[in-house]
């Protein structure tokens, strides 16, 4: 099944907009990455 949840930055739905900064911080090794690594 094709993925339908890939959007360019200007078309990210409002309900998912808060994840843009979180994903960026994760990729850059920021604070959000430490929280994610603490799981499991």
C-alpha positions, 0 to 999 in steps of 0.5 A: 500500500502506498504511503499517503502521509508524506508532505512538503513543509508548506502542506503539513496538516495542522494536526501534525505541524508540531512534529516538524520541529520535533523531527528536526530536533531528533535528526540534529541530535537535540533534546528530543533525541534524548527523550526518544532514546530513553524509551524501551 
